[in-house]
Amino acid sequence: MSEVRKFFIHPQYIILTLIISGISALFLGFSAAYLYIRVQQGVLPVNIPSLFYFNTLLIIGSSITLIYAKKRYADDDTVMFKVAIWVTLILTIFFDDADFCMETTSGR
């Protein structure tokens, strides 16, 4: 009764590829439109705040600690797994509170 189909390419992969392609096309289109308008109308470049760079480092650090935690979990190293999860949680809290701290100190 239960028939298992074998697909050369699974339909879910096709849908995922179409969604990622669509998002990428939108990003490229909006980037090109921004650059075109900026060049044609002489719009000044956007100043990126230092908080952006700090938050980027926090996200990269959290990603690295999550990958490390996954490896420690696979190796059944419970102590280091817990340490990696706690470090990830602390980095996440810093990421969450960094914007709030920046807004309160800048007086906006």
C-alpha positions in Angstrom: 0.0 0.0 0.0 2.7 2.5 0.9 4.5 3.3 -2.3 7.9 5.0 -2.0 8.9 7.0 -5.1 12.5 7.5 -6.1 13.0 10.9 -7.6 16.1 11.9 -9.5 15.8 15.3 -7.9 13.4 15.6 -5.0 10.6 18.2 -5.5 11.5 19.9 -2.2 15.0 20.6 -3.5 13.5 22.2 -6.6 11.2 24.4 -4.5 14.1 25.4 -2.2 16.3 26.2 -5.2 13.5 28.4 -6.7 12.9 30.3 -3.4 16.7 30.9 -2.9 17.0 32.0 -6.6 14.0 34.4 -6.2 15.4 36.0 -3.0 18.8 36.3 -4.7 17.3 38.0 -7.7 15.4 40.4 -5.5 18.6 41.3 -3.6 20.5 41.9 -6.9 17.7 43.9 -8.3 17.3 46.2 -5.3 21.1 46.6 -5.1 21.3 47.6 -8.8 18.4 50.0 -8.4 20.1 51.6 -5.3 23.4 52.0 -7.1 21.7 53.4 -10.2 19.8 56.0 -8.3 22.8 56.9 -6.2 24.9 57.5 -9.3 22.2 59.3 -11.3 21.0 61.6 -8.5 24.2 62.1 -6.6 22.9 60.6 -3.4 25.5 60.5 -0.6 26.7 57.1 0.5 25.1 55.5 3.6 27.3 55.7 6.7 27.3 52.3 8.4 27.4 52.6 12.2 30.0 50.8 14.2 27.3 48.7 15.9 26.8 46.9 12.6 30.4 45.6 12.6 30.1 44.6 16.3 26.8 42.8 15.7 28.3 41.0 12.7 31.2 39.7 14.8 28.7 38.5 17.5 26.7 36.6 14.9 29.8 35.0 13.4 31.0 34.1 16.9 27.6 32.6 17.8 27.6 30.5 14.6 31.1 29.2 15.3 30.2 28.2 18.9 27.0 26.5 17.6 29.0 24.4 15.1 31.5 23.6 17.9 28.6 22.5 20.2 27.2 20.3 17.5 30.6 18.6 17.1 31.0 18.2 20.9 27.5 16.7 21.0 28.3 14.2 18.3 31.5 13.2 20.1 29.5 12.8 23.4 31.6 15.4 25.2 28.9 16.8 27.5 31.0 19.2 29.4 32.3 21.1 26.4 28.9 20.9 24.8 27.4 22.8 27.8 30.2 25.3 27.7 29.7 26.0 24.0 25.9 26.4 24.5 26.4 28.8 27.4 28.9 30.8 25.3 26.4 30.9 22.5 23.7 32.1 24.9 25.9 34.8 26.3 26.8 36.0 22.7 23.1 36.0 21.9 22.3 38.2 24.9 25.1 40.6 24.0 23.7 40.8 20.4 20.2 41.4 21.7 21.3 44.1 24.2 23.9 45.9 22.0 21.3 47.8 20.1 19.4 48.8 23.2 22.6 50.0 24.9 23.6 52.0 21.8 20.2 53.7 21.6 20.2 54.7 25.3 23.8 56.1 25.2 23.3 58.0 21.9 20.2 59.8 23.2 17.9 59.0 20.3 
